[in-house]
């Protein structure tokens, strides 16, 4: 697959065609082919995110009133913005699991906010993400 910045119409349509093929297969045929859906409820316990787990947990467990100053402190202590965005996406996935309408839109906003941050002067770079 080509990168979004240099996609041609042909590459885009090829991706759309592949997506339509997968959707068109449907659950029945996918099951016959040995493909299946994984449900989070099937897995015991809580998802763990390895080295990012402490930051993901912090994002989930900190009250809204305390979160922003705490994250600014983390950034000043050396946590890079990319890591913060990744932890935010993982916290969203564990909290909302694709079932929360608002959470889904927050997740969709993370990457554009990060891209805006990269285009922002260094001193104010975290602002679009925060």
N, CA, C and O atoms as a GROMACS GRO file, in nm:
protein
  520
    1UNK      N    1   0.084  -0.117   0.000
    1UNK     CA    2   0.000   0.000   0.000
    1UNK      C    3   0.088   0.123   0.000
    1UNK      O    4   0.192   0.124   0.067
    2UNK      N    5   0.051   0.225  -0.072
    2UNK     CA    6   0.130   0.347  -0.080
    2UNK      C    7   0.097   0.439   0.035
    2UNK      O    8  -0.006   0.423   0.100
    3UNK      N    9   0.186   0.536   0.060
    3UNK     CA   10   0.161   0.631   0.167
    3UNK      C   11   0.055   0.731   0.123
    3UNK      O   12   0.044   0.761   0.004
    4UNK      N   13  -0.025   0.783   0.218
    4UNK     CA   14  -0.134   0.872   0.182
    4UNK      C   15  -0.090   0.997   0.107
    4UNK      O   16  -0.168   1.048   0.026
    5UNK      N   17   0.031   1.048   0.130
    5UNK     CA   18   0.072   1.172   0.066
    5UNK      C   19   0.103   1.156  -0.082
    5UNK      O   20   0.104   1.254  -0.156
    6UNK      N   21   0.126   1.032  -0.129
    6UNK     CA   22   0.160   1.014  -0.270
    6UNK      C   23   0.072   0.909  -0.335
    6UNK      O   24   0.116   0.839  -0.426
    7UNK      N   25  -0.050   0.897  -0.290
    7UNK     CA   26  -0.142   0.797  -0.345
    7UNK      C   27  -0.194   0.843  -0.480
    7UNK      O   28  -0.220   0.961  -0.502
    8UNK      N   29  -0.208   0.749  -0.567
    8UNK     CA   30  -0.271   0.777  -0.695
    8UNK      C   31  -0.417   0.734  -0.687
    8UNK      O   32  -0.457   0.662  -0.595
    9UNK      N   33  -0.495   0.777  -0.781
    9UNK     CA   34  -0.635   0.735  -0.786
    9UNK      C   35  -0.643   0.584  -0.800
    9UNK      O   36  -0.729   0.520  -0.740
   10UNK      N   37  -0.555   0.528  -0.879
   10UNK     CA   38  -0.554   0.382  -0.899
   10UNK      C   39  -0.527   0.308  -0.768
   10UNK      O   40  -0.592   0.208  -0.738
   11UNK      N   41  -0.429   0.357  -0.689
   11UNK     CA   42  -0.398   0.293  -0.561
   11UNK      C   43  -0.516   0.305  -0.465
   11UNK      O   44  -0.549   0.211  -0.393
   12UNK      N   45  -0.579   0.422  -0.464
   12UNK     CA   46  -0.696   0.442  -0.379
   12UNK      C   47  -0.807   0.345  -0.416
   12UNK      O   48  -0.865   0.280  -0.329
   13UNK      N   49  -0.837   0.335  -0.545
   13UNK     CA   50  -0.945   0.247  -0.589
   13UNK      C   51  -0.911   0.100  -0.564
   13UNK      O   52  -1.000   0.020  -0.536
   14UNK      N   53  -0.783   0.065  -0.574
   14UNK     CA   54  -0.743  -0.072  -0.543
   14UNK      C   55  -0.769  -0.103  -0.395
   14UNK      O   56  -0.816  -0.212  -0.362
   15UNK      N   57  -0.738  -0.007  -0.306
   15UNK     CA   58  -0.765  -0.026  -0.164
   15UNK      C   59  -0.915  -0.037  -0.138
   15UNK      O   60  -0.958  -0.120  -0.057
   16UNK      N   61  -0.993   0.046  -0.204
   16UNK     CA   62  -1.139   0.040  -0.189
   16UNK      C   63  -1.190  -0.096  -0.235
   16UNK      O   64  -1.275  -0.156  -0.170
   17UNK      N   65  -1.137  -0.145  -0.347
   17UNK     CA   66  -1.179  -0.276  -0.398
   17UNK      C   67  -1.146  -0.388  -0.302
   17UNK      O   68  -1.227  -0.479  -0.281
   18UNK      N   69  -1.026  -0.383  -0.243
   18UNK     CA   70  -0.989  -0.485  -0.145
   18UNK      C   71  -1.081  -0.480  -0.024
   18UNK      O   72  -1.125  -0.583   0.027
   19UNK      N   73  -1.111  -0.359   0.022
   19UNK     CA   74  -1.201  -0.345   0.136
   19UNK      C   75  -1.340  -0.399   0.104
   19UNK      O   76  -1.402  -0.465   0.187
   20UNK      N   77  -1.389  -0.370  -0.017
   20UNK     CA   78  -1.521  -0.419  -0.057
   20UNK      C   79  -1.521  -0.572  -0.064
   20UNK      O   80  -1.620  -0.636  -0.028
   21UNK      N   81  -1.411  -0.630  -0.108
   21UNK     CA   82  -1.402  -0.776  -0.114
   21UNK      C   83  -1.414  -0.835   0.025
   21UNK      O   84  -1.489  -0.931   0.046
   22UNK      N   85  -1.340  -0.779   0.121
   22UNK     CA   86  -1.345  -0.832   0.257
   22UNK      C   87  -1.484  -0.815   0.318
   22UNK      O   88  -1.534  -0.905   0.384
   23UNK      N   89  -1.546  -0.700   0.295
   23UNK     CA   90  -1.680  -0.678   0.347
   23UNK      C   91  -1.778  -0.773   0.280
   23UNK      O   92  -1.867  -0.828   0.344
   24UNK      N   93  -1.761  -0.792   0.149
   24UNK     CA   94  -1.850  -0.878   0.074
   24UNK      C   95  -1.842  -1.024   0.114
   24UNK      O   96  -1.938  -1.099   0.095
   25UNK      N   97  -1.730  -1.066   0.169
   25UNK     CA   98  -1.718  -1.204   0.213
   25UNK      C   99  -1.821  -1.238   0.320
   25UNK      O  100  -1.879  -1.346   0.320
   26UNK      N  101  -1.844  -1.145   0.408
   26UNK     CA  102  -1.942  -1.167   0.514
   26UNK      C  103  -1.894  -1.265   0.618
   26UNK      O  104  -1.792  -1.333   0.600
   27UNK      N  105  -1.968  -1.271   0.727
   27UNK     CA  106  -1.931  -1.357   0.839
   27UNK      C  107  -1.933  -1.505   0.806
   27UNK      O  108  -1.847  -1.580   0.854
   28UNK      N  109  -2.030  -1.548   0.725
   28UNK     CA  110  -2.042  -1.691   0.694
   28UNK      C  111  -1.921  -1.745   0.620
   28UNK      O  112  -1.860  -1.843   0.662
   29UNK      N  113  -1.886  -1.680   0.511
   29UNK     CA  114  -1.772  -1.727   0.432
   29UNK      C  115  -1.642  -1.709   0.509
   29UNK      O  116  -1.553  -1.794   0.503
   30UNK      N  117  -1.631  -1.600   0.581
   30UNK     CA  118  -1.510  -1.579   0.662
   30UNK      C  119  -1.493  -1.693   0.761
   30UNK      O  120  -1.381  -1.739   0.785
   31UNK      N  121  -1.604  -1.738   0.820
   31UNK     CA  122  -1.598  -1.851   0.913
   31UNK      C  123  -1.555  -1.979   0.844
   31UNK      O  124  -1.477  -2.056   0.899
   32UNK      N  125  -1.606  -2.001   0.724
   32UNK     CA  126  -1.569  -2.121   0.648
   32UNK      C  127  -1.422  -2.119   0.610
   32UNK      O  128  -1.359  -2.225   0.599
   33UNK      N  129  -1.367  -2.000   0.590
   33UNK     CA  130  -1.226  -1.988   0.554
   33UNK      C  131  -1.134  -1.993   0.677
   33UNK      O  132  -1.012  -1.985   0.666
   34UNK      N  133  -1.196  -2.007   0.793
   34UNK     CA  134  -1.116  -2.015   0.915
   34UNK      C  135  -1.084  -1.880   0.976
   34UNK      O  136  -1.004  -1.871   1.070
   35UNK      N  137  -1.147  -1.773   0.925
   35UNK     CA  138  -1.127  -1.640   0.981
   35UNK      C  139  -1.236  -1.618   1.085
   35UNK      O  140  -1.349  -1.662   1.066
   36UNK      N  141  -1.204  -1.551   1.193
   36UNK     CA  142  -1.305  -1.526   1.295
   36UNK      C  143  -1.279  -1.392   1.361
   36UNK      O  144  -1.170  -1.336   1.352
   37UNK      N  145  -1.381  -1.343   1.426
   37UNK     CA  146  -1.370  -1.218   1.501
   37UNK      C  147  -1.325  -1.250   1.642
   37UNK      O  148  -1.365  -1.351   1.700
   38UNK      N  149  -1.243  -1.164   1.698
   38UNK     CA  150  -1.204  -1.176   1.838
   38UNK      C  151  -1.283  -1.073   1.917
   38UNK      O  152  -1.286  -0.955   1.881
   39UNK      N  153  -1.344  -1.116   2.022
   39UNK     CA  154  -1.419  -1.026   2.109
   39UNK      C  155  -1.338  -1.002   2.234
   39UNK      O  156  -1.280  -1.096   2.291
   40UNK      N  157  -1.332  -0.877   2.278
   40UNK     CA  158  -1.257  -0.846   2.400
   40UNK      C  159  -1.313  -0.922   2.519
   40UNK      O  160  -1.238  -0.959   2.609
   41UNK      N  161  -1.443  -0.946   2.520
   41UNK     CA  162  -1.504  -1.016   2.632
   41UNK      C  163  -1.457  -1.160   2.641
   41UNK      O  164  -1.469  -1.223   2.746
   42UNK      N  165  -1.404  -1.215   2.532
   42UNK     CA  166  -1.356  -1.353   2.533
   42UNK      C  167  -1.225  -1.368   2.608
   42UNK      O  168  -1.191  -1.477   2.654
   43UNK      N  169  -1.151  -1.259   2.622
   43UNK     CA  170  -1.021  -1.264   2.688
   43UNK      C  171  -1.038  -1.231   2.836
   43UNK      O  172  -1.101  -1.132   2.870
   44UNK      N  173  -0.983  -1.311   2.922
   44UNK     CA  174  -0.994  -1.280   3.064
   44UNK      C  175  -0.901  -1.164   3.102
   44UNK      O  176  -0.794  -1.147   3.044
   45UNK      N  177  -0.943  -1.087   3.197
   45UNK     CA  178  -0.858  -0.981   3.249
   45UNK      C  179  -0.855  -0.856   3.164
   45UNK      O  180  -0.933  -0.840   3.070
   46UNK      N  181  -0.765  -0.770   3.198
   46UNK     CA  182  -0.751  -0.639   3.136
   46UNK      C  183  -0.638  -0.642   3.034
   46UNK      O  184  -0.536  -0.708   3.057
   47UNK      N  185  -0.654  -0.572   2.922
   47UNK     CA  186  -0.546  -0.560   2.825
   47UNK      C  187  -0.427  -0.492   2.891
   47UNK      O  188  -0.444  -0.397   2.968
   48UNK      N  189  -0.308  -0.539   2.861
   48UNK     CA  190  -0.187  -0.478   2.914
   48UNK      C  191  -0.102  -0.430   2.798
   48UNK      O  192  -0.092  -0.497   2.695
   49UNK      N  193  -0.040  -0.314   2.814
   49UNK     CA  194   0.034  -0.253   2.703
   49UNK      C  195   0.183  -0.241   2.731
   49UNK      O  196   0.247  -0.144   2.690
   50UNK      N  197   0.239  -0.337   2.800
   50UNK     CA  198   0.384  -0.346   2.819
   50UNK      C  199   0.443  -0.221   2.880
   50UNK      O  200   0.398  -0.173   2.984
   51UNK      N  201   0.546  -0.169   2.816
   51UNK     CA  202   0.620  -0.054   2.869
   51UNK      C  203   0.532   0.071   2.879
   51UNK      O  204   0.560   0.160   2.960
   52UNK      N  205   0.428   0.079   2.797
   52UNK     CA  206   0.339   0.195   2.802
   52UNK      C  207   0.230   0.182   2.909
   52UNK      O  208   0.156   0.278   2.934
   53UNK      N  209   0.220   0.067   2.972
   53UNK     CA  210   0.113   0.043   3.068
   53UNK      C  211   0.105   0.148   3.179
   53UNK      O  212  -0.006   0.194   3.208
   54UNK      N  213   0.217   0.190   3.243
   54UNK     CA  214   0.204   0.291   3.348
   54UNK      C  215   0.143   0.422   3.298
   54UNK      O  216   0.060   0.482   3.366
   55UNK      N  217   0.182   0.466   3.180
   55UNK     CA  218   0.128   0.590   3.126
   55UNK      C  219  -0.018   0.573   3.082
   55UNK      O  220  -0.100   0.662   3.104
   56UNK      N  221  -0.051   0.460   3.023
   56UNK     CA  222  -0.189   0.432   2.985
   56UNK      C  223  -0.277   0.429   3.109
   56UNK      O  224  -0.384   0.490   3.111
   57UNK      N  225  -0.232   0.361   3.212
   57UNK     CA  226  -0.308   0.356   3.337
   57UNK      C  227  -0.326   0.494   3.398
   57UNK      O  228  -0.433   0.526   3.449
   58UNK      N  229  -0.221   0.575   3.393
   58UNK     CA  230  -0.228   0.711   3.444
   58UNK      C  231  -0.336   0.791   3.370
   58UNK      O  232  -0.414   0.863   3.432
   59UNK      N  233  -0.339   0.778   3.238
   59UNK     CA  234  -0.438   0.850   3.159
   59UNK      C  235  -0.580   0.806   3.195
   59UNK      O  236  -0.671   0.889   3.199
   60UNK      N  237  -0.598   0.681   3.221
   60UNK     CA  238  -0.731   0.629   3.254
   60UNK      C  239  -0.775   0.660   3.396
   60UNK      O  240  -0.893   0.684   3.420
   61UNK      N  241  -0.683   0.661   3.489
   61UNK     CA  242  -0.719   0.667   3.630
   61UNK      C  243  -0.713   0.807   3.690
   61UNK      O  244  -0.764   0.828   3.800
   62UNK      N  245  -0.654   0.902   3.621
   62UNK     CA  246  -0.642   1.038   3.674
   62UNK      C  247  -0.768   1.117   3.643
   62UNK      O  248  -0.822   1.109   3.533
   63UNK      N  249  -0.814   1.193   3.741
   63UNK     CA  250  -0.933   1.275   3.720
   63UNK      C  251  -0.905   1.382   3.615
   63UNK      O  252  -0.790   1.422   3.595
   64UNK      N  253  -1.009   1.425   3.549
   64UNK     CA  254  -0.997   1.524   3.442
   64UNK      C  255  -0.931   1.652   3.494
   64UNK      O  256  -0.851   1.714   3.424
   65UNK      N  257  -0.965   1.692   3.615
   65UNK     CA  258  -0.911   1.816   3.673
   65UNK      C  259  -0.760   1.808   3.693
   65UNK      O  260  -0.691   1.910   3.683
   66UNK      N  261  -0.708   1.692   3.722
   66UNK     CA  262  -0.566   1.676   3.750
   66UNK      C  263  -0.484   1.632   3.630
   66UNK      O  264  -0.361   1.639   3.633
   67UNK      N  265  -0.550   1.588   3.523
   67UNK     CA  266  -0.480   1.525   3.412
   67UNK      C  267  -0.388   1.619   3.336
   67UNK      O  268  -0.271   1.586   3.314
   68UNK      N  269  -0.436   1.734   3.296
   68UNK     CA  270  -0.356   1.824   3.213
   68UNK      C  271  -0.226   1.867   3.282
   68UNK      O  272  -0.119   1.855   3.221
   69UNK      N  273  -0.230   1.916   3.407
   69UNK     CA  274  -0.103   1.951   3.473
   69UNK      C  275  -0.010   1.831   3.487
   69UNK      O  276   0.112   1.845   3.476
   70UNK      N  277  -0.066   1.715   3.511
   70UNK     CA  278   0.015   1.594   3.526
   70UNK      C  279   0.085   1.560   3.394
   70UNK      O  280   0.203   1.524   3.394
   71UNK      N  281   0.013   1.570   3.282
   71UNK     CA  282   0.072   1.540   3.151
   71UNK      C  283   0.178   1.642   3.112
   71UNK      O  284   0.281   1.607   3.055
   72UNK      N  285   0.154   1.768   3.144
   72UNK     CA  286   0.255   1.871   3.118
   72UNK      C  287   0.381   1.840   3.197
   72UNK      O  288   0.492   1.855   3.147
   73UNK      N  289   0.363   1.797   3.321
   73UNK     CA  290   0.478   1.757   3.402
   73UNK      C  291   0.553   1.641   3.341
   73UNK      O  292   0.676   1.639   3.342
   74UNK      N  293   0.481   1.543   3.288
   74UNK     CA  294   0.545   1.429   3.222
   74UNK      C  295   0.625   1.474   3.100
   74UNK      O  296   0.737   1.428   3.078
   75UNK      N  297   0.566   1.563   3.022
   75UNK     CA  298   0.636   1.614   2.902
   75UNK      C  299   0.764   1.687   2.943
   75UNK      O  300   0.868   1.671   2.880
   76UNK      N  301   0.755   1.768   3.046
   76UNK     CA  302   0.872   1.842   3.093
   76UNK      C  303   0.978   1.749   3.150
   76UNK      O  304   1.098   1.780   3.148
   77UNK      N  305   0.935   1.634   3.202
   77UNK     CA  306   1.029   1.536   3.260
   77UNK      C  307   1.092   1.448   3.153
   77UNK      O  308   1.179   1.366   3.184
   78UNK      N  309   1.049   1.463   3.026
   78UNK     CA  310   1.116   1.389   2.919
   78UNK      C  311   1.031   1.293   2.839
   78UNK      O  312   1.079   1.236   2.742
   79UNK      N  313   0.904   1.273   2.876
   79UNK     CA  314   0.818   1.187   2.794
   79UNK      C  315   0.794   1.259   2.662
   79UNK      O  316   0.753   1.375   2.662
   80UNK      N  317   0.820   1.193   2.552
   80UNK     CA  318   0.800   1.261   2.423
   80UNK      C  319   0.653   1.259   2.382
   80UNK      O  320   0.575   1.174   2.427
   81UNK      N  321   0.617   1.352   2.298
   81UNK     CA  322   0.478   1.370   2.258
   81UNK      C  323   0.424   1.248   2.185
   81UNK      O  324   0.307   1.212   2.201
   82UNK      N  325   0.507   1.184   2.106
   82UNK     CA  326   0.464   1.064   2.033
   82UNK      C  327   0.422   0.954   2.131
   82UNK      O  328   0.321   0.887   2.110
   83UNK      N  329   0.498   0.935   2.236
   83UNK     CA  330   0.466   0.836   2.338
   83UNK      C  331   0.336   0.871   2.408
   83UNK      O  332   0.254   0.783   2.437
   84UNK      N  333   0.317   0.999   2.435
   84UNK     CA  334   0.193   1.043   2.499
   84UNK      C  335   0.071   1.015   2.410
   84UNK      O  336  -0.033   0.970   2.458
   85UNK      N  337   0.084   1.042   2.281
   85UNK     CA  338  -0.025   1.015   2.187
   85UNK      C  339  -0.052   0.865   2.178
   85UNK      O  340  -0.168   0.823   2.176
   86UNK      N  341   0.053   0.785   2.172
   86UNK     CA  342   0.035   0.640   2.165
   86UNK      C  343  -0.037   0.589   2.290
   86UNK      O  344  -0.128   0.508   2.280
   87UNK      N  345   0.004   0.637   2.407
   87UNK     CA  346  -0.061   0.595   2.531
   87UNK      C  347  -0.207   0.640   2.534
   87UNK      O  348  -0.294   0.569   2.583
   88UNK      N  349  -0.234   0.759   2.480
   88UNK     CA  350  -0.372   0.807   2.472
   88UNK      C  351  -0.458   0.718   2.385
   88UNK      O  352  -0.573   0.689   2.419
   89UNK      N  353  -0.403   0.675   2.272
   89UNK     CA  354  -0.478   0.586   2.182
   89UNK      C  355  -0.505   0.451   2.249
   89UNK      O  356  -0.614   0.396   2.237
   90UNK      N  357  -0.407   0.399   2.319
   90UNK     CA  358  -0.424   0.271   2.388
   90UNK      C  359  -0.524   0.282   2.504
   90UNK      O  360  -0.605   0.192   2.525
   91UNK      N  361  -0.516   0.392   2.578
   91UNK     CA  362  -0.612   0.413   2.688
   91UNK      C  363  -0.753   0.422   2.632
   91UNK      O  364  -0.848   0.369   2.690
   92UNK      N  365  -0.767   0.490   2.519
   92UNK     CA  366  -0.898   0.501   2.455
   92UNK      C  367  -0.948   0.364   2.411
   92UNK      O  368  -1.066   0.332   2.430
   93UNK      N  369  -0.860   0.284   2.354
   93UNK     CA  370  -0.901   0.151   2.307
   93UNK      C  371  -0.947   0.064   2.423
   93UNK      O  372  -1.046  -0.007   2.412
   94UNK      N  373  -0.875   0.070   2.533
   94UNK     CA  374  -0.912  -0.012   2.647
   94UNK      C  375  -1.039   0.040   2.714
   94UNK      O  376  -1.122  -0.039   2.759
   95UNK      N  377  -1.056   0.170   2.720
   95UNK     CA  378  -1.172   0.228   2.786
   95UNK      C  379  -1.299   0.215   2.701
   95UNK      O  380  -1.404   0.174   2.751
   96UNK      N  381  -1.288   0.250   2.574
   96UNK     CA  382  -1.407   0.257   2.488
   96UNK      C  383  -1.428   0.131   2.407
   96UNK      O  384  -1.543   0.094   2.380
   97UNK      N  385  -1.323   0.065   2.367
   97UNK     CA  386  -1.334  -0.059   2.293
   97UNK      C  387  -1.419  -0.052   2.168
   97UNK      O  388  -1.481  -0.151   2.130
   98UNK      N  389  -1.423   0.065   2.104
   98UNK     CA  390  -1.502   0.078   1.982
   98UNK      C  391  -1.651   0.089   2.007
   98UNK      O  392  -1.729   0.090   1.911
   99UNK      N  393  -1.692   0.096   2.132
   99UNK     CA  394  -1.835   0.098   2.165
   99UNK      C  395  -1.884   0.236   2.205
   99UNK      O  396  -2.005   0.254   2.221
  100UNK      N  397  -1.797   0.332   2.221
  100UNK     CA  398  -1.835   0.463   2.270
  100UNK      C  399  -1.821   0.565   2.157
  100UNK      O  400  -1.712   0.585   2.104
  101UNK      N  401  -1.932   0.628   2.122
  101UNK     CA  402  -1.934   0.722   2.009
  101UNK      C  403  -1.838   0.838   2.030
  101UNK      O  404  -1.761   0.871   1.940
  102UNK      N  405  -1.841   0.900   2.148
  102UNK     CA  406  -1.753   1.013   2.176
  102UNK      C  407  -1.608   0.965   2.181
  102UNK      O  408  -1.519   1.031   2.127
  103UNK      N  409  -1.584   0.851   2.244
  103UNK     CA  410  -1.449   0.797   2.251
  103UNK      C  411  -1.392   0.769   2.114
  103UNK      O  412  -1.272   0.788   2.091
  104UNK      N  413  -1.476   0.723   2.022
  104UNK     CA  414  -1.432   0.697   1.886
  104UNK      C  415  -1.384   0.826   1.818
  104UNK      O  416  -1.283   0.826   1.749
  105UNK      N  417  -1.457   0.934   1.839
  105UNK     CA  418  -1.418   1.061   1.778
  105UNK      C  419  -1.293   1.120   1.842
  105UNK      O  420  -1.213   1.185   1.775
  106UNK      N  421  -1.277   1.098   1.970
  106UNK     CA  422  -1.154   1.141   2.037
  106UNK      C  423  -1.035   1.066   1.976
  106UNK      O  424  -0.931   1.126   1.948
  107UNK      N  425  -1.051   0.937   1.957
  107UNK     CA  426  -0.945   0.857   1.896
  107UNK      C  427  -0.912   0.907   1.756
  107UNK      O  428  -0.795   0.917   1.719
  108UNK      N  429  -1.015   0.938   1.679
  108UNK     CA  430  -0.992   0.987   1.542
  108UNK      C  431  -0.921   1.122   1.541
  108UNK      O  432  -0.852   1.154   1.445
  109UNK      N  433  -0.936   1.201   1.646
  109UNK     CA  434  -0.874   1.333   1.652
  109UNK      C  435  -0.728   1.328   1.695
  109UNK      O  436  -0.655   1.426   1.675
  110UNK      N  437  -0.683   1.217   1.752
  110UNK     CA  438  -0.546   1.211   1.804
  110UNK      C  439  -0.440   1.230   1.695
  110UNK      O  440  -0.348   1.309   1.713
  111UNK      N  441  -0.452   1.158   1.586
  111UNK     CA  442  -0.348   1.166   1.484
  111UNK      C  443  -0.342   1.303   1.415
  111UNK      O  444  -0.233   1.356   1.397
  112UNK      N  445  -0.457   1.362   1.377
  112UNK     CA  446  -0.448   1.497   1.322
  112UNK      C  447  -0.390   1.597   1.423
  112UNK      O  448  -0.316   1.688   1.384
  113UNK      N  449  -0.423   1.581   1.551
  113UNK     CA  450  -0.367   1.670   1.652
  113UNK      C  451  -0.216   1.653   1.660
  113UNK      O  452  -0.142   1.750   1.674
  114UNK      N  453  -0.170   1.529   1.651
  114UNK     CA  454  -0.026   1.503   1.655
  114UNK      C  455   0.043   1.563   1.532
  114UNK      O  456   0.152   1.621   1.543
  115UNK      N  457  -0.018   1.548   1.416
  115UNK     CA  458   0.039   1.606   1.293
  115UNK      C  459   0.045   1.759   1.302
  115UNK      O  460   0.143   1.820   1.258
  116UNK      N  461  -0.059   1.821   1.360
  116UNK     CA  462  -0.056   1.966   1.380
  116UNK      C  463   0.055   2.004   1.477
  116UNK      O  464   0.124   2.104   1.458
  117UNK      N  465   0.073   1.922   1.579
  117UNK     CA  466   0.178   1.949   1.677
  117UNK      C  467   0.315   1.948   1.611
  117UNK      O  468   0.400   2.030   1.644
  118UNK      N  469   0.337   1.855   1.520
  118UNK     CA  470   0.467   1.847   1.452
  118UNK      C  471   0.494   1.971   1.367
  118UNK      O  472   0.610   2.004   1.341
  119UNK      N  473   0.387   2.038   1.323
  119UNK     CA  474   0.402   2.158   1.241
  119UNK      C  475   0.405   2.285   1.326
  119UNK      O  476   0.412   2.396   1.272
  120UNK      N  477   0.399   2.270   1.457
  120UNK     CA  478   0.394   2.383   1.550
  120UNK      C  479   0.534   2.410   1.603
  120UNK      O  480   0.613   2.317   1.619
  121UNK      N  481   0.567   2.538   1.632
  121UNK     CA  482   0.699   2.567   1.691
  121UNK      C  483   0.722   2.486   1.818
  121UNK      O  484   0.628   2.457   1.892
  122UNK      N  485   0.844   2.451   1.842
  122UNK     CA  486   0.883   2.362   1.952
  122UNK      C  487   0.823   2.402   2.087
  122UNK      O  488   0.776   2.317   2.162
  123UNK      N  489   0.824   2.531   2.118
  123UNK     CA  490   0.778   2.576   2.250
  123UNK      C  491   0.630   2.546   2.274
  123UNK      O  492   0.590   2.523   2.388
  124UNK      N  493   0.550   2.546   2.169
  124UNK     CA  494   0.406   2.521   2.187
  124UNK      C  495   0.360   2.392   2.121
  124UNK      O  496   0.240   2.372   2.101
  125UNK      N  497   0.453   2.306   2.087
  125UNK     CA  498   0.422   2.182   2.016
  125UNK      C  499   0.316   2.094   2.084
  125UNK      O  500   0.232   2.039   2.013
  126UNK      N  501   0.315   2.077   2.216
  126UNK     CA  502   0.215   1.988   2.277
  126UNK      C  503   0.072   2.041   2.274
  126UNK      O  504  -0.022   1.964   2.295
  127UNK      N  505   0.052   2.169   2.250
  127UNK     CA  506  -0.081   2.229   2.262
  127UNK      C  507  -0.190   2.160   2.179
  127UNK      O  508  -0.297   2.134   2.233
  128UNK      N  509  -0.169   2.129   2.051
  128UNK     CA  510  -0.277   2.063   1.977
  128UNK      C  511  -0.318   1.927   2.036
  128UNK      O  512  -0.434   1.888   2.029
  129UNK      N  513  -0.223   1.857   2.094
  129UNK     CA  514  -0.253   1.726   2.151
  129UNK      C  515  -0.321   1.740   2.286
  129UNK      O  516  -0.417   1.668   2.316
  130UNK      N  517  -0.271   1.831   2.366
  130UNK     CA  518  -0.329   1.847   2.500
  130UNK      C  519  -0.468   1.903   2.494
  130UNK      O  520  -0.532   1.923   2.597
   0.00000   0.00000   0.00000
